[in-house]
């Protein structure tokens, strides 16, 4: 019994070390806004999502927040709360929901590497189907004005751009340091404006900007982006941290102001 107890405690400690971001948990704990977990049924599966609501008397747009390649982390949930603080409903789906009999959500995985490896096993069409179901769910919520924006980070940024090629039911796609689609035929399907947010020190991603800009312009699609001086990949999360570098904090703050300006025009 002692051995089992010790192992259980060790697993909890390991999970906390890998997945938890204490500054994000503190922000969530201190938030006055309403949060809830929801279950969205789709094709015999249950997709779990975290929803944050603004304190407002009006119906407002909703933002689908697509997580990084480590799954639905505490920081992603805290970002959703910050969206709610800005006056919008935010829903962050856990795209690792019901991944297997053993792992039914991000927090079930033994490490962030394991969550990442699982995420890359998901089929693109399955991800699109999930996001469409999330869009249908949140747009029908009585607290929304039926308008939906999608925003994603890193892997989620790529999925945000990709989702824009697969739906005409969103008002905008916000791509935070995610790679762009390379299929020109798919890009032709984009109807919503796409807004890119990139860090200067992220050439792996930024090297693809000229190509997608050329394709978007050739087909009269709206693609507007900013590259933030001195910022690296994942600067939104890094800039939220109390020990974030000056460049990442500045990029994060400037991106938030731009994000709020974009949402205000939706």
C-alpha positions as CSV (number, residue, x, y, z in Angstrom):
1,X,0.0,0.0,0.0
2,X,2.8,2.4,0.9
3,X,4.5,1.7,-2.5
4,X,1.3,2.4,-4.4
5,X,0.7,5.6,-2.4
6,X,4.2,6.8,-3.1
7,X,3.9,6.0,-6.8
8,X,0.6,7.9,-7.0
9,X,2.1,10.9,-5.3
10,X,5.2,10.8,-7.5
11,X,2.9,10.7,-10.6
12,X,1.0,13.7,-9.4
13,X,4.3,15.6,-8.7
14,X,5.6,14.7,-12.2
15,X,2.3,15.7,-13.8
16,X,2.4,19.1,-12.0
17,X,6.0,19.7,-12.9
18,X,5.4,19.0,-16.6
19,X,2.0,20.5,-17.3
20,X,1.3,23.2,-14.7
21,X,2.3,26.8,-15.0
22,X,1.9,28.3,-11.6
23,X,1.5,31.8,-12.8
24,X,-1.3,30.7,-15.0
25,X,-3.0,28.8,-12.2
26,X,-2.8,31.8,-10.0
27,X,-4.4,34.0,-12.6
28,X,-7.2,31.5,-13.0
29,X,-7.7,31.2,-9.3
30,X,-7.9,34.9,-8.8
31,X,-10.2,35.5,-11.8
32,X,-13.7,36.9,-10.9
33,X,-15.1,35.5,-14.2
34,X,-17.2,32.4,-14.6
35,X,-15.4,29.3,-15.9
36,X,-16.9,25.9,-16.7
37,X,-16.0,22.6,-18.3
38,X,-18.4,21.5,-21.1
39,X,-18.8,18.2,-23.0
40,X,-19.6,18.4,-26.7
41,X,-20.9,15.2,-28.3
42,X,-19.8,14.4,-31.8
43,X,-20.1,11.1,-33.7
44,X,-20.2,9.0,-30.6
45,X,-17.3,10.8,-28.9
46,X,-17.2,13.4,-26.2
47,X,-15.0,16.5,-26.7
48,X,-14.1,18.3,-23.5
49,X,-13.8,22.1,-23.5
50,X,-13.0,24.9,-21.1
51,X,-15.2,28.0,-21.3
52,X,-14.6,31.4,-19.8
53,X,-17.4,34.0,-19.8
54,X,-17.0,37.8,-19.6
55,X,-18.8,40.0,-17.1
56,X,-21.2,41.8,-19.5
57,X,-24.9,42.5,-20.0
58,X,-24.6,42.1,-23.8
59,X,-24.4,39.1,-26.2
60,X,-20.8,39.1,-27.5
61,X,-18.7,37.2,-30.1
62,X,-16.9,34.0,-29.1
63,X,-13.3,33.0,-29.6
64,X,-12.3,29.3,-30.1
65,X,-8.8,29.0,-28.6
66,X,-6.7,26.2,-30.1
67,X,-4.0,25.0,-27.9
68,X,-0.3,24.5,-28.5
69,X,1.2,21.1,-29.4
70,X,1.3,20.1,-25.7
71,X,-2.5,20.0,-25.4
72,X,-4.9,22.0,-23.2
73,X,-2.5,23.4,-20.6
74,X,-3.1,25.8,-17.7
75,X,-1.7,28.7,-19.7
76,X,-4.1,28.1,-22.6
77,X,-7.0,28.2,-20.1
78,X,-5.6,31.4,-18.6
79,X,-5.5,32.9,-22.1
80,X,-9.1,32.0,-22.5
81,X,-9.8,33.8,-19.2
82,X,-7.9,36.8,-20.5
83,X,-10.1,36.8,-23.6
84,X,-13.1,36.8,-21.3
85,X,-11.6,39.7,-19.4
86,X,-11.4,41.6,-22.7
87,X,-15.2,41.1,-23.0
88,X,-15.6,38.0,-25.2
89,X,-16.6,34.4,-24.6
90,X,-13.7,32.0,-25.0
91,X,-13.8,28.2,-25.5
92,X,-10.7,26.1,-25.4
93,X,-11.3,22.6,-26.6
94,X,-9.1,19.7,-25.6
95,X,-8.3,18.1,-28.9
96,X,-6.9,15.1,-27.1
97,X,-10.3,14.3,-25.7
98,X,-10.9,10.5,-25.8
99,X,-7.6,9.9,-27.6
100,X,-7.6,6.4,-26.3
101,X,-9.1,4.2,-23.5
102,X,-6.2,5.2,-21.3
103,X,-6.0,8.9,-22.2
104,X,-9.2,10.8,-22.3
105,X,-7.8,14.3,-22.0
106,X,-4.5,16.2,-21.9
107,X,-4.1,15.9,-18.1
108,X,-4.2,12.1,-18.4
109,X,-0.9,11.9,-20.3
110,X,2.3,11.2,-18.2
111,X,4.3,13.9,-19.8
112,X,4.0,16.9,-22.2
113,X,6.1,14.9,-24.7
114,X,3.6,12.1,-24.6
115,X,0.7,14.6,-25.2
116,X,2.6,16.1,-28.1
117,X,3.3,12.8,-29.7
118,X,-0.4,11.9,-29.4
119,X,-1.5,15.2,-30.9
120,X,0.5,14.6,-34.0
121,X,-1.3,11.3,-34.5
122,X,-4.6,13.1,-35.0
123,X,-6.0,13.1,-38.5
124,X,-6.4,16.6,-40.1
125,X,-10.0,15.9,-41.1
126,X,-10.8,14.7,-37.5
127,X,-9.4,18.0,-36.1
128,X,-11.5,20.0,-38.6
129,X,-14.6,18.0,-37.7
130,X,-13.9,18.7,-34.0
131,X,-13.5,22.4,-34.5
132,X,-16.7,22.6,-36.6
133,X,-18.6,20.9,-33.8
134,X,-17.1,23.4,-31.3
135,X,-18.0,26.3,-33.6
136,X,-21.6,25.0,-33.8
137,X,-21.8,24.5,-30.0
138,X,-20.5,27.9,-29.0
139,X,-22.2,29.9,-31.7
140,X,-25.6,28.5,-30.5
141,X,-24.9,29.6,-26.9
142,X,-27.5,32.2,-25.8
143,X,-24.8,34.5,-24.5
144,X,-23.1,34.9,-27.9
145,X,-24.2,37.1,-30.8
146,X,-23.5,34.1,-33.1
147,X,-20.2,35.4,-34.3
148,X,-17.1,33.2,-33.9
149,X,-13.4,33.9,-34.2
150,X,-10.7,31.2,-34.1
151,X,-7.3,31.8,-32.5
152,X,-4.4,29.4,-32.0
153,X,-0.8,29.1,-30.9
154,X,2.1,27.2,-32.5
155,X,0.4,23.9,-33.6
156,X,-2.9,25.6,-32.8
157,X,-1.9,28.6,-35.0
158,X,-1.4,26.2,-37.9
159,X,-4.8,24.6,-37.2
160,X,-6.4,28.1,-37.0
161,X,-5.1,28.9,-40.5
162,X,-6.1,25.5,-41.7
163,X,-9.6,25.8,-40.3
164,X,-10.0,29.0,-42.2
165,X,-9.7,26.9,-45.4
166,X,-12.4,24.5,-44.3
167,X,-15.2,26.7,-43.0
168,X,-17.1,29.9,-44.0
169,X,-18.6,30.1,-40.5
170,X,-15.9,32.2,-38.8
171,X,-15.4,36.0,-38.7
172,X,-11.6,35.8,-38.5
173,X,-8.6,33.5,-38.0
174,X,-5.9,34.7,-35.6
175,X,-2.6,32.8,-36.2
176,X,0.0,33.1,-33.5
177,X,3.4,31.8,-34.8
178,X,1.8,28.9,-36.7
179,X,2.8,27.6,-40.1
180,X,0.5,28.4,-43.1
181,X,-1.2,26.0,-45.5
182,X,0.8,25.3,-48.7
183,X,-2.1,24.0,-50.8
184,X,-3.1,26.9,-53.0
185,X,-6.4,25.2,-53.8
186,X,-7.3,25.1,-50.1
187,X,-6.3,28.7,-49.7
188,X,-8.8,29.7,-52.4
189,X,-11.6,28.5,-50.0
190,X,-10.7,31.1,-47.3
191,X,-13.4,33.6,-46.8
192,X,-12.4,35.2,-43.4
193,X,-9.6,37.6,-42.9
194,X,-6.4,36.0,-41.5
195,X,-4.3,37.9,-39.0
196,X,-0.8,36.7,-38.2
197,X,1.3,37.3,-35.1
198,X,5.0,36.4,-35.3
199,X,8.2,36.7,-33.2
200,X,11.3,38.1,-35.0
201,X,13.5,35.3,-33.7
202,X,11.4,32.5,-35.2
203,X,12.7,32.0,-38.7
204,X,11.4,28.4,-38.8
205,X,7.9,29.8,-39.0
206,X,8.6,33.2,-40.6
207,X,10.4,31.7,-43.6
208,X,7.0,30.6,-44.8
209,X,5.4,34.1,-44.7
210,X,6.4,35.3,-48.2
211,X,4.9,32.3,-49.9
212,X,1.5,32.4,-48.1
213,X,1.4,36.2,-48.5
214,X,1.9,35.8,-52.2
215,X,-0.8,33.1,-52.5
216,X,-3.3,35.1,-50.3
217,X,-2.7,38.3,-52.4
218,X,-3.1,36.4,-55.7
219,X,-6.6,35.3,-54.6
220,X,-7.6,38.6,-53.0
221,X,-7.6,37.2,-49.5
222,X,-7.0,39.3,-46.4
223,X,-3.8,38.4,-44.7
224,X,-2.3,41.0,-42.4
225,X,0.5,40.2,-40.0
226,X,3.0,41.8,-37.6
227,X,6.5,40.5,-36.7
228,X,7.4,41.6,-33.2
229,X,11.0,42.8,-32.6
230,X,13.2,40.5,-30.5
231,X,10.4,38.0,-29.6
232,X,10.8,34.3,-30.0
233,X,8.5,31.4,-30.7
234,X,5.7,31.0,-28.1
235,X,6.2,34.6,-27.0
236,X,2.5,34.9,-25.8
237,X,3.0,32.3,-23.2
238,X,6.6,33.3,-22.4
239,X,5.5,37.0,-22.2
240,X,2.8,36.1,-19.7
241,X,5.3,34.6,-17.3
242,X,6.7,36.7,-14.5
243,X,10.2,35.9,-15.6
244,X,9.5,36.6,-19.3
245,X,12.1,38.5,-21.3
246,X,11.6,42.2,-22.0
247,X,11.1,41.5,-25.7
248,X,8.6,38.7,-25.2
249,X,6.6,40.7,-22.7
250,X,6.6,43.7,-25.1
251,X,5.5,41.5,-28.0
252,X,2.8,39.9,-25.8
253,X,1.4,43.2,-24.7
254,X,1.5,44.7,-28.2
255,X,-0.3,41.5,-29.6
256,X,-3.0,41.8,-27.0
257,X,-3.7,45.4,-28.0
258,X,-3.9,44.3,-31.6
259,X,-6.0,41.3,-30.8
260,X,-8.5,43.5,-28.9
261,X,-8.6,46.0,-31.8
262,X,-9.4,43.2,-34.2
263,X,-12.1,41.7,-32.0
264,X,-13.7,45.1,-31.5
265,X,-14.3,45.4,-35.3
266,X,-15.9,41.9,-35.5
